Amino acid sequence: MTRDEVVEELRKAVGRGYGAQRKFAERCGCPPCKLSEALGGKRPPSRAMLKAIGIRKVVSYERI
């Protein structure tokens, strides 16, 4: 998944189950301002946000 796809999944989760960013942030244990920044693309989603939507970050390397 790309970062944009992850942010879109995060947006869907916030709207689907919680209806408000503050509620989602409280549920996953992150500050609402950090969630807002992640949704706006200003910072990557935190580990807690990713865990709340069932995604984990994986880094890979490829030969070019």
PQR file of N, CA, C, O and H, with PARSE charges and radii, in Angstrom:
ATOM      1  N   MET A   1       0.840  -1.182   0.000 -0.4000 1.5000
ATOM      2  CA  MET A   1       0.000   0.000   0.000 -0.0000 2.0000
ATOM      3  C   MET A   1       0.885   1.246   0.000  0.5500 1.7000
ATOM      4  O   MET A   1       1.981   1.254   0.561 -0.5500 1.4000
ATOM      5  N   THR A   2       0.392   2.265  -0.627 -0.4000 1.5000
ATOM      6  CA  THR A   2       1.099   3.543  -0.567 -0.0000 2.0000
ATOM      7  C   THR A   2       0.633   4.311   0.671  0.5500 1.7000
ATOM      8  O   THR A   2      -0.365   3.959   1.300 -0.5500 1.4000
ATOM      9  H   THR A   2      -0.498   2.259  -1.083  0.4000 1.0000
ATOM     10  N   ARG A   3       1.366   5.351   1.001 -0.4000 1.5000
ATOM     11  CA  ARG A   3       0.983   6.179   2.147 -0.0000 2.0000
ATOM     12  C   ARG A   3      -0.395   6.813   1.928  0.5500 1.7000
ATOM     13  O   ARG A   3      -1.188   6.922   2.863 -0.5500 1.4000
ATOM     14  H   ARG A   3       2.176   5.638   0.490  0.4000 1.0000
ATOM     15  N   ASP A   4      -0.673   7.227   0.697 -0.4000 1.5000
ATOM     16  CA  ASP A   4      -1.980   7.811   0.389 -0.0000 2.0000
ATOM     17  C   ASP A   4      -3.110   6.803   0.603  0.5500 1.7000
ATOM     18  O   ASP A   4      -4.183   7.163   1.086 -0.5500 1.4000
ATOM     19  H   ASP A   4      -0.029   7.139  -0.063  0.4000 1.0000
ATOM     20  N   GLU A   5      -2.869   5.556   0.248 -0.4000 1.5000
ATOM     21  CA  GLU A   5      -3.885   4.515   0.453 -0.0000 2.0000
ATOM     22  C   GLU A   5      -4.118   4.271   1.940  0.5500 1.7000
ATOM     23  O   GLU A   5      -5.250   4.047   2.369 -0.5500 1.4000
ATOM     24  H   GLU A   5      -1.997   5.264  -0.145  0.4000 1.0000
ATOM     25  N   VAL A   6      -3.054   4.315   2.711 -0.4000 1.5000
ATOM     26  CA  VAL A   6      -3.174   4.133   4.164 -0.0000 2.0000
ATOM     27  C   VAL A   6      -3.977   5.286   4.770  0.5500 1.7000
ATOM     28  O   VAL A   6      -4.847   5.067   5.613 -0.5500 1.4000
ATOM     29  H   VAL A   6      -2.135   4.497   2.362  0.4000 1.0000
ATOM     30  N   VAL A   7      -3.684   6.503   4.340 -0.4000 1.5000
ATOM     31  CA  VAL A   7      -4.426   7.666   4.852 -0.0000 2.0000
ATOM     32  C   VAL A   7      -5.898   7.558   4.480  0.5500 1.7000
ATOM     33  O   VAL A   7      -6.766   7.912   5.278 -0.5500 1.4000
ATOM     34  H   VAL A   7      -2.977   6.681   3.655  0.4000 1.0000
ATOM     35  N   GLU A   8      -6.187   7.075   3.283 -0.4000 1.5000
ATOM     36  CA  GLU A   8      -7.587   6.896   2.874 -0.0000 2.0000
ATOM     37  C   GLU A   8      -8.283   5.853   3.756  0.5500 1.7000
ATOM     38  O   GLU A   8      -9.435   6.040   4.145 -0.5500 1.4000
ATOM     39  H   GLU A   8      -5.482   6.788   2.635  0.4000 1.0000
ATOM     40  N   GLU A   9      -7.596   4.771   4.067 -0.4000 1.5000
ATOM     41  CA  GLU A   9      -8.159   3.767   4.976 -0.0000 2.0000
ATOM     42  C   GLU A   9      -8.401   4.365   6.360  0.5500 1.7000
ATOM     43  O   GLU A   9      -9.402   4.061   7.008 -0.5500 1.4000
ATOM     44  H   GLU A   9      -6.659   4.618   3.751  0.4000 1.0000
ATOM     45  N   LEU A  10      -7.497   5.199   6.797 -0.4000 1.5000
ATOM     46  CA  LEU A  10      -7.642   5.873   8.084 -0.0000 2.0000
ATOM     47  C   LEU A  10      -8.865   6.788   8.072  0.5500 1.7000
ATOM     48  O   LEU A  10      -9.633   6.815   9.033 -0.5500 1.4000
ATOM     49  H   LEU A  10      -6.683   5.445   6.270  0.4000 1.0000
ATOM     50  N   ARG A  11      -9.044   7.533   6.987 -0.4000 1.5000
ATOM     51  CA  ARG A  11     -10.227   8.402   6.849 -0.0000 2.0000
ATOM     52  C   ARG A  11     -11.519   7.592   6.916  0.5500 1.7000
ATOM     53  O   ARG A  11     -12.470   7.971   7.599 -0.5500 1.4000
ATOM     54  H   ARG A  11      -8.420   7.511   6.206  0.4000 1.0000
ATOM     55  N   LYS A  12     -11.535   6.481   6.203 -0.4000 1.5000
ATOM     56  CA  LYS A  12     -12.724   5.619   6.203 -0.0000 2.0000
ATOM     57  C   LYS A  12     -13.030   5.118   7.609  0.5500 1.7000
ATOM     58  O   LYS A  12     -14.186   5.118   8.032 -0.5500 1.4000
ATOM     59  H   LYS A  12     -10.762   6.173   5.648  0.4000 1.0000
ATOM     60  N   ALA A  13     -12.011   4.698   8.325 -0.4000 1.5000
ATOM     61  CA  ALA A  13     -12.200   4.175   9.681 -0.0000 2.0000
ATOM     62  C   ALA A  13     -12.730   5.253  10.618  0.5500 1.7000
ATOM     63  O   ALA A  13     -13.606   4.984  11.440 -0.5500 1.4000
ATOM     64  H   ALA A  13     -11.072   4.698   7.981  0.4000 1.0000
ATOM     65  N   VAL A  14     -12.211   6.463  10.500 -0.4000 1.5000
ATOM     66  CA  VAL A  14     -12.669   7.565  11.352 -0.0000 2.0000
ATOM     67  C   VAL A  14     -14.142   7.835  11.085  0.5500 1.7000
ATOM     68  O   VAL A  14     -14.919   8.000  12.026 -0.5500 1.4000
ATOM     69  H   VAL A  14     -11.500   6.681   9.832  0.4000 1.0000
ATOM     70  N   GLY A  15     -14.533   7.881   9.829 -0.4000 1.5000
ATOM     71  CA  GLY A  15     -15.920   8.166   9.479 -0.0000 2.0000
ATOM     72  C   GLY A  15     -16.868   7.012   9.752  0.5500 1.7000
ATOM     73  O   GLY A  15     -18.017   7.220  10.144 -0.5500 1.4000
ATOM     74  H   GLY A  15     -13.902   7.746   9.065  0.4000 1.0000
ATOM     75  N   ARG A  16     -16.390   5.812   9.545 -0.4000 1.5000
ATOM     76  CA  ARG A  16     -17.239   4.622   9.645 -0.0000 2.0000
ATOM     77  C   ARG A  16     -17.628   4.298  11.084  0.5500 1.7000
ATOM     78  O   ARG A  16     -18.809   4.142  11.392 -0.5500 1.4000
ATOM     79  H   ARG A  16     -15.458   5.643   9.226  0.4000 1.0000
ATOM     80  N   GLY A  17     -16.665   4.199  11.936 -0.4000 1.5000
ATOM     81  CA  GLY A  17     -16.970   3.702  13.263 -0.0000 2.0000
ATOM     82  C   GLY A  17     -17.045   4.741  14.354  0.5500 1.7000
ATOM     83  O   GLY A  17     -17.522   4.460  15.453 -0.5500 1.4000
ATOM     84  H   GLY A  17     -15.705   4.326  11.686  0.4000 1.0000
ATOM     85  N   TYR A  18     -16.582   5.930  14.062 -0.4000 1.5000
ATOM     86  CA  TYR A  18     -16.453   6.898  15.147 -0.0000 2.0000
ATOM     87  C   TYR A  18     -17.149   8.216  14.853  0.5500 1.7000
ATOM     88  O   TYR A  18     -17.641   8.868  15.774 -0.5500 1.4000
ATOM     89  H   TYR A  18     -16.195   6.159  13.169  0.4000 1.0000
ATOM     90  N   GLY A  19     -17.202   8.623  13.592 -0.4000 1.5000
ATOM     91  CA  GLY A  19     -17.904   9.834  13.224 -0.0000 2.0000
ATOM     92  C   GLY A  19     -17.170  11.126  13.554  0.5500 1.7000
ATOM     93  O   GLY A  19     -17.514  12.182  13.024 -0.5500 1.4000
ATOM     94  H   GLY A  19     -16.802   8.093  12.844  0.4000 1.0000
ATOM     95  N   ALA A  20     -16.185  11.057  14.404 -0.4000 1.5000
ATOM     96  CA  ALA A  20     -15.438  12.262  14.769 -0.0000 2.0000
ATOM     97  C   ALA A  20     -13.978  11.903  15.005  0.5500 1.7000
ATOM     98  O   ALA A  20     -13.669  10.851  15.566 -0.5500 1.4000
ATOM     99  H   ALA A  20     -15.906  10.198  14.834  0.4000 1.0000
ATOM    100  N   GLN A  21     -13.097  12.771  14.578 -0.4000 1.5000
ATOM    101  CA  GLN A  21     -11.673  12.533  14.748 -0.0000 2.0000
ATOM    102  C   GLN A  21     -11.292  12.412  16.213  0.5500 1.7000
ATOM    103  O   GLN A  21     -10.459  11.580  16.572 -0.5500 1.4000
ATOM    104  H   GLN A  21     -13.347  13.625  14.122  0.4000 1.0000
ATOM    105  N   ARG A  22     -11.887  13.225  17.051 -0.4000 1.5000
ATOM    106  CA  ARG A  22     -11.545  13.203  18.474 -0.0000 2.0000
ATOM    107  C   ARG A  22     -11.853  11.839  19.097  0.5500 1.7000
ATOM    108  O   ARG A  22     -11.061  11.324  19.887 -0.5500 1.4000
ATOM    109  H   ARG A  22     -12.563  13.901  16.760  0.4000 1.0000
ATOM    110  N   LYS A  23     -12.992  11.260  18.746 -0.4000 1.5000
ATOM    111  CA  LYS A  23     -13.357   9.947  19.293 -0.0000 2.0000
ATOM    112  C   LYS A  23     -12.377   8.875  18.837  0.5500 1.7000
ATOM    113  O   LYS A  23     -11.959   8.028  19.626 -0.5500 1.4000
ATOM    114  H   LYS A  23     -13.635  11.678  18.104  0.4000 1.0000
ATOM    115  N   PHE A  24     -12.013   8.917  17.560 -0.4000 1.5000
ATOM    116  CA  PHE A  24     -11.063   7.938  17.045 -0.0000 2.0000
ATOM    117  C   PHE A  24      -9.714   8.092  17.734  0.5500 1.7000
ATOM    118  O   PHE A  24      -9.088   7.105  18.119 -0.5500 1.4000
ATOM    119  H   PHE A  24     -12.353   9.605  16.918  0.4000 1.0000
ATOM    120  N   ALA A  25      -9.271   9.331  17.885 -0.4000 1.5000
ATOM    121  CA  ALA A  25      -7.978   9.593  18.530 -0.0000 2.0000
ATOM    122  C   ALA A  25      -7.975   9.076  19.965  0.5500 1.7000
ATOM    123  O   ALA A  25      -7.002   8.463  20.404 -0.5500 1.4000
ATOM    124  H   ALA A  25      -9.779  10.133  17.572  0.4000 1.0000
ATOM    125  N   GLU A  26      -9.039   9.317  20.682 -0.4000 1.5000
ATOM    126  CA  GLU A  26      -9.140   8.815  22.056 -0.0000 2.0000
ATOM    127  C   GLU A  26      -9.097   7.298  22.079  0.5500 1.7000
ATOM    128  O   GLU A  26      -8.448   6.703  22.941 -0.5500 1.4000
ATOM    129  H   GLU A  26      -9.830   9.815  20.326  0.4000 1.0000
ATOM    130  N   ARG A  27      -9.783   6.672  21.139 -0.4000 1.5000
ATOM    131  CA  ARG A  27      -9.852   5.209  21.086 -0.0000 2.0000
ATOM    132  C   ARG A  27      -8.488   4.590  20.811  0.5500 1.7000
ATOM    133  O   ARG A  27      -8.144   3.559  21.389 -0.5500 1.4000
ATOM    134  H   ARG A  27     -10.310   7.155  20.439  0.4000 1.0000
ATOM    135  N   CYS A  28      -7.706   5.217  19.926 -0.4000 1.5000
ATOM    136  CA  CYS A  28      -6.400   4.620  19.612 -0.0000 2.0000
ATOM    137  C   CYS A  28      -5.277   5.189  20.477  0.5500 1.7000
ATOM    138  O   CYS A  28      -4.136   4.740  20.373 -0.5500 1.4000
ATOM    139  H   CYS A  28      -7.985   6.055  19.456  0.4000 1.0000
ATOM    140  N   GLY A  29      -5.580   6.165  21.325 -0.4000 1.5000
ATOM    141  CA  GLY A  29      -4.591   6.667  22.268 -0.0000 2.0000
ATOM    142  C   GLY A  29      -3.598   7.659  21.692  0.5500 1.7000
ATOM    143  O   GLY A  29      -2.455   7.730  22.143 -0.5500 1.4000
ATOM    144  H   GLY A  29      -6.507   6.530  21.410  0.4000 1.0000
ATOM    145  N   CYS A  30      -4.022   8.417  20.709 -0.4000 1.5000
ATOM    146  CA  CYS A  30      -3.124   9.430  20.151 -0.0000 2.0000
ATOM    147  C   CYS A  30      -3.785  10.807  20.271  0.5500 1.7000
ATOM    148  O   CYS A  30      -5.010  10.898  20.338 -0.5500 1.4000
ATOM    149  H   CYS A  30      -4.951   8.360  20.343  0.4000 1.0000
ATOM    150  N   PRO A  31      -2.998  11.859  20.300 -0.5600 1.5000
ATOM    151  CA  PRO A  31      -3.567  13.201  20.385  0.2800 2.0000
ATOM    152  C   PRO A  31      -4.373  13.543  19.125  0.5500 1.7000
ATOM    153  O   PRO A  31      -3.944  13.212  18.020 -0.5500 1.4000
ATOM    154  N   PRO A  32      -5.516  14.191  19.267 -0.5600 1.5000
ATOM    155  CA  PRO A  32      -6.331  14.554  18.099  0.2800 2.0000
ATOM    156  C   PRO A  32      -5.563  15.383  17.071  0.5500 1.7000
ATOM    157  O   PRO A  32      -5.799  15.242  15.871 -0.5500 1.4000
ATOM    158  N   CYS A  33      -4.652  16.242  17.518 -0.4000 1.5000
ATOM    159  CA  CYS A  33      -3.893  17.071  16.570 -0.0000 2.0000
ATOM    160  C   CYS A  33      -2.991  16.204  15.690  0.5500 1.7000
ATOM    161  O   CYS A  33      -2.795  16.516  14.516 -0.5500 1.4000
ATOM    162  H   CYS A  33      -4.460  16.357  18.493  0.4000 1.0000
ATOM    163  N   LYS A  34      -2.441  15.122  16.241 -0.4000 1.5000
ATOM    164  CA  LYS A  34      -1.579  14.232  15.456 -0.0000 2.0000
ATOM    165  C   LYS A  34      -2.397  13.463  14.419  0.5500 1.7000
ATOM    166  O   LYS A  34      -1.934  13.229  13.303 -0.5500 1.4000
ATOM    167  H   LYS A  34      -2.600  14.868  17.195  0.4000 1.0000
ATOM    168  N   LEU A  35      -3.619  13.072  14.796 -0.4000 1.5000
ATOM    169  CA  LEU A  35      -4.510  12.394  13.850 -0.0000 2.0000
ATOM    170  C   LEU A  35      -4.866  13.347  12.719  0.5500 1.7000
ATOM    171  O   LEU A  35      -4.853  12.957  11.552 -0.5500 1.4000
ATOM    172  H   LEU A  35      -3.995  13.262  15.703  0.4000 1.0000
ATOM    173  N   SER A  36      -5.182  14.580  13.052 -0.4000 1.5000
ATOM    174  CA  SER A  36      -5.514  15.577  12.046 -0.0000 2.0000
ATOM    175  C   SER A  36      -4.360  15.791  11.074  0.5500 1.7000
ATOM    176  O   SER A  36      -4.570  15.890   9.865 -0.5500 1.4000
ATOM    177  H   SER A  36      -5.193  14.897  14.001  0.4000 1.0000
ATOM    178  N   GLU A  37      -3.150  15.862  11.600 -0.4000 1.5000
ATOM    179  CA  GLU A  37      -1.977  16.037  10.745 -0.0000 2.0000
ATOM    180  C   GLU A  37      -1.762  14.824   9.842  0.5500 1.7000
ATOM    181  O   GLU A  37      -1.376  14.978   8.684 -0.5500 1.4000
ATOM    182  H   GLU A  37      -2.980  15.782  12.582  0.4000 1.0000
ATOM    183  N   ALA A  38      -2.003  13.640  10.350 -0.4000 1.5000
ATOM    184  CA  ALA A  38      -1.861  12.424   9.538 -0.0000 2.0000
ATOM    185  C   ALA A  38      -2.913  12.392   8.433  0.5500 1.7000
ATOM    186  O   ALA A  38      -2.608  12.036   7.295 -0.5500 1.4000
ATOM    187  H   ALA A  38      -2.316  13.514  11.292  0.4000 1.0000
ATOM    188  N   LEU A  39      -4.136  12.760   8.762 -0.4000 1.5000
ATOM    189  CA  LEU A  39      -5.206  12.776   7.761 -0.0000 2.0000
ATOM    190  C   LEU A  39      -4.947  13.839   6.694  0.5500 1.7000
ATOM    191  O   LEU A  39      -5.352  13.678   5.543 -0.5500 1.4000
ATOM    192  H   LEU A  39      -4.384  13.050   9.687  0.4000 1.0000
ATOM    193  N   GLY A  40      -4.280  14.913   7.075 -0.4000 1.5000
ATOM    194  CA  GLY A  40      -3.960  15.977   6.133 -0.0000 2.0000
ATOM    195  C   GLY A  40      -2.681  15.741   5.351  0.5500 1.7000
ATOM    196  O   GLY A  40      -2.323  16.548   4.494 -0.5500 1.4000
ATOM    197  H   GLY A  40      -3.951  15.044   8.010  0.4000 1.0000
ATOM    198  N   GLY A  41      -1.988  14.647   5.634 -0.4000 1.5000
ATOM    199  CA  GLY A  41      -0.773  14.315   4.912 -0.0000 2.0000
ATOM    200  C   GLY A  41       0.464  15.047   5.399  0.5500 1.7000
ATOM    201  O   GLY A  41       1.507  14.995   4.747 -0.5500 1.4000
ATOM    202  H   GLY A  41      -2.279  13.992   6.331  0.4000 1.0000
ATOM    203  N   LYS A  42       0.370  15.725   6.528 -0.4000 1.5000
ATOM    204  CA  LYS A  42       1.515  16.473   7.047 -0.0000 2.0000
ATOM    205  C   LYS A  42       2.489  15.597   7.819  0.5500 1.7000
ATOM    206  O   LYS A  42       3.650  15.969   7.989 -0.5500 1.4000
ATOM    207  H   LYS A  42      -0.477  15.767   7.058  0.4000 1.0000
ATOM    208  N   ARG A  43       2.040  14.448   8.287 -0.4000 1.5000
ATOM    209  CA  ARG A  43       2.892  13.513   9.022 -0.0000 2.0000
ATOM    210  C   ARG A  43       2.382  12.107   8.741  0.5500 1.7000
ATOM    211  O   ARG A  43       1.208  11.926   8.418 -0.5500 1.4000
ATOM    212  H   ARG A  43       1.097  14.146   8.150  0.4000 1.0000
ATOM    213  N   PRO A  44       3.242  11.123   8.859 -0.5600 1.5000
ATOM    214  CA  PRO A  44       2.782   9.741   8.649  0.2800 2.0000
ATOM    215  C   PRO A  44       1.917   9.286   9.821  0.5500 1.7000
ATOM    216  O   PRO A  44       2.089   9.766  10.942 -0.5500 1.4000
ATOM    217  N   PRO A  45       0.990   8.366   9.568 -0.5600 1.5000
ATOM    218  CA  PRO A  45       0.181   7.825  10.660  0.2800 2.0000
ATOM    219  C   PRO A  45       1.070   7.133  11.696  0.5500 1.7000
ATOM    220  O   PRO A  45       2.046   6.471  11.345 -0.5500 1.4000
ATOM    221  N   SER A  46       0.724   7.291  12.961 -0.4000 1.5000
ATOM    222  CA  SER A  46       1.506   6.671  14.033 -0.0000 2.0000
ATOM    223  C   SER A  46       1.229   5.173  14.102  0.5500 1.7000
ATOM    224  O   SER A  46       0.292   4.667  13.484 -0.5500 1.4000
ATOM    225  H   SER A  46      -0.069   7.828  13.247  0.4000 1.0000
ATOM    226  N   ARG A  47       2.056   4.485  14.860 -0.4000 1.5000
ATOM    227  CA  ARG A  47       1.873   3.044  15.051 -0.0000 2.0000
ATOM    228  C   ARG A  47       0.505   2.748  15.666  0.5500 1.7000
ATOM    229  O   ARG A  47      -0.147   1.775  15.286 -0.5500 1.4000
ATOM    230  H   ARG A  47       2.817   4.896  15.362  0.4000 1.0000
ATOM    231  N   ALA A  48       0.068   3.580  16.612 -0.4000 1.5000
ATOM    232  CA  ALA A  48      -1.238   3.385  17.253 -0.0000 2.0000
ATOM    233  C   ALA A  48      -2.377   3.544  16.252  0.5500 1.7000
ATOM    234  O   ALA A  48      -3.346   2.786  16.289 -0.5500 1.4000
ATOM    235  H   ALA A  48       0.598   4.370  16.921  0.4000 1.0000
ATOM    236  N   MET A  49      -2.269   4.518  15.365 -0.4000 1.5000
ATOM    237  CA  MET A  49      -3.303   4.719  14.337 -0.0000 2.0000
ATOM    238  C   MET A  49      -3.354   3.530  13.403  0.5500 1.7000
ATOM    239  O   MET A  49      -4.430   3.034  13.070 -0.5500 1.4000
ATOM    240  H   MET A  49      -1.482   5.135  15.335  0.4000 1.0000
ATOM    241  N   LEU A  50      -2.181   3.074  12.979 -0.4000 1.5000
ATOM    242  CA  LEU A  50      -2.120   1.928  12.075 -0.0000 2.0000
ATOM    243  C   LEU A  50      -2.693   0.679  12.738  0.5500 1.7000
ATOM    244  O   LEU A  50      -3.426  -0.082  12.107 -0.5500 1.4000
ATOM    245  H   LEU A  50      -1.307   3.477  13.249  0.4000 1.0000
ATOM    246  N   LYS A  51      -2.363   0.474  13.994 -0.4000 1.5000
ATOM    247  CA  LYS A  51      -2.872  -0.690  14.718 -0.0000 2.0000
ATOM    248  C   LYS A  51      -4.386  -0.647  14.811  0.5500 1.7000
ATOM    249  O   LYS A  51      -5.043  -1.681  14.694 -0.5500 1.4000
ATOM    250  H   LYS A  51      -1.767   1.092  14.507  0.4000 1.0000
ATOM    251  N   ALA A  52      -4.948   0.536  15.021 -0.4000 1.5000
ATOM    252  CA  ALA A  52      -6.403   0.685  15.146 -0.0000 2.0000
ATOM    253  C   ALA A  52      -7.138   0.304  13.864  0.5500 1.7000
ATOM    254  O   ALA A  52      -8.301  -0.098  13.914 -0.5500 1.4000
ATOM    255  H   ALA A  52      -4.414   1.376  15.116  0.4000 1.0000
ATOM    256  N   ILE A  53      -6.470   0.429  12.718 -0.4000 1.5000
ATOM    257  CA  ILE A  53      -7.128   0.074  11.458 -0.0000 2.0000
ATOM    258  C   ILE A  53      -6.594  -1.233  10.869  0.5500 1.7000
ATOM    259  O   ILE A  53      -6.919  -1.592   9.737 -0.5500 1.4000
ATOM    260  H   ILE A  53      -5.526   0.756  12.678  0.4000 1.0000
ATOM    261  N   GLY A  54      -5.779  -1.931  11.644 -0.4000 1.5000
ATOM    262  CA  GLY A  54      -5.313  -3.255  11.234 -0.0000 2.0000
ATOM    263  C   GLY A  54      -4.245  -3.247  10.144  0.5500 1.7000
ATOM    264  O   GLY A  54      -4.214  -4.128   9.285 -0.5500 1.4000
ATOM    265  H   GLY A  54      -5.516  -1.639  12.563  0.4000 1.0000
ATOM    266  N   ILE A  55      -3.375  -2.245  10.188 -0.4000 1.5000
ATOM    267  CA  ILE A  55      -2.293  -2.147   9.210 -0.0000 2.0000
ATOM    268  C   ILE A  55      -0.980  -2.019   9.968  0.5500 1.7000
ATOM    269  O   ILE A  55      -0.933  -1.389  11.025 -0.5500 1.4000
ATOM    270  H   ILE A  55      -3.400  -1.529  10.886  0.4000 1.0000
ATOM    271  N   ARG A  56       0.078  -2.606   9.444 -0.4000 1.5000
ATOM    272  CA  ARG A  56       1.391  -2.406  10.023 -0.0000 2.0000
ATOM    273  C   ARG A  56       2.335  -1.891   8.953  0.5500 1.7000
ATOM    274  O   ARG A  56       2.190  -2.210   7.773 -0.5500 1.4000
ATOM    275  H   ARG A  56       0.041  -3.117   8.586  0.4000 1.0000
ATOM    276  N   LYS A  57       3.289  -1.104   9.372 -0.4000 1.5000
ATOM    277  CA  LYS A  57       4.273  -0.526   8.462 -0.0000 2.0000
ATOM    278  C   LYS A  57       5.387  -1.540   8.218  0.5500 1.7000
ATOM    279  O   LYS A  57       5.927  -2.131   9.153 -0.5500 1.4000
ATOM    280  H   LYS A  57       3.406  -0.845  10.331  0.4000 1.0000
ATOM    281  N   VAL A  58       5.713  -1.724   6.960 -0.4000 1.5000
ATOM    282  CA  VAL A  58       6.785  -2.635   6.560 -0.0000 2.0000
ATOM    283  C   VAL A  58       7.684  -1.869   5.616  0.5500 1.7000
ATOM    284  O   VAL A  58       7.209  -1.245   4.668 -0.5500 1.4000
ATOM    285  H   VAL A  58       5.274  -1.244   6.201  0.4000 1.0000
ATOM    286  N   VAL A  59       8.972  -1.912   5.868 -0.4000 1.5000
ATOM    287  CA  VAL A  59       9.944  -1.250   4.993 -0.0000 2.0000
ATOM    288  C   VAL A  59      10.628  -2.324   4.165  0.5500 1.7000
ATOM    289  O   VAL A  59      11.029  -3.361   4.695 -0.5500 1.4000
ATOM    290  H   VAL A  59       9.358  -2.420   6.638  0.4000 1.0000
ATOM    291  N   SER A  60      10.761  -2.084   2.878 -0.4000 1.5000
ATOM    292  CA  SER A  60      11.447  -3.072   2.034 -0.0000 2.0000
ATOM    293  C   SER A  60      12.456  -2.370   1.139  0.5500 1.7000
ATOM    294  O   SER A  60      12.388  -1.161   0.917 -0.5500 1.4000
ATOM    295  H   SER A  60      10.435  -1.242   2.448  0.4000 1.0000
ATOM    296  N   TYR A  61      13.375  -3.148   0.643 -0.4000 1.5000
ATOM    297  CA  TYR A  61      14.415  -2.650  -0.246 -0.0000 2.0000
ATOM    298  C   TYR A  61      14.381  -3.476  -1.529  0.5500 1.7000
ATOM    299  O   TYR A  61      14.131  -4.681  -1.496 -0.5500 1.4000
ATOM    300  H   TYR A  61      13.430  -4.130   0.823  0.4000 1.0000
ATOM    301  N   GLU A  62      14.635  -2.819  -2.655 -0.4000 1.5000
ATOM    302  CA  GLU A  62      14.667  -3.506  -3.946 -0.0000 2.0000
ATOM    303  C   GLU A  62      15.908  -3.073  -4.706  0.5500 1.7000
ATOM    304  O   GLU A  62      16.387  -1.950  -4.544 -0.5500 1.4000
ATOM    305  H   GLU A  62      14.839  -1.840  -2.682  0.4000 1.0000
ATOM    306  N   ARG A  63      16.421  -3.961  -5.527 -0.4000 1.5000
ATOM    307  CA  ARG A  63      17.529  -3.603  -6.419 -0.0000 2.0000
ATOM    308  C   ARG A  63      16.995  -2.764  -7.562  0.5500 1.7000
ATOM    309  O   ARG A  63      15.882  -2.978  -8.042 -0.5500 1.4000
ATOM    310  H   ARG A  63      16.032  -4.873  -5.658  0.4000 1.0000
ATOM    311  N   ILE A  64      17.802  -1.806  -7.991 -0.4000 1.5000
ATOM    312  CA  ILE A  64      17.383  -0.980  -9.119 -0.0000 2.0000
ATOM    313  C   ILE A  64      18.314  -1.178 -10.298  0.5500 1.7000
ATOM    314  O   ILE A  64      18.121  -0.563 -11.347 -0.5500 1.4000
ATOM    315  H   ILE A  64      18.707  -1.633  -7.602  0.4000 1.0000
TER
END
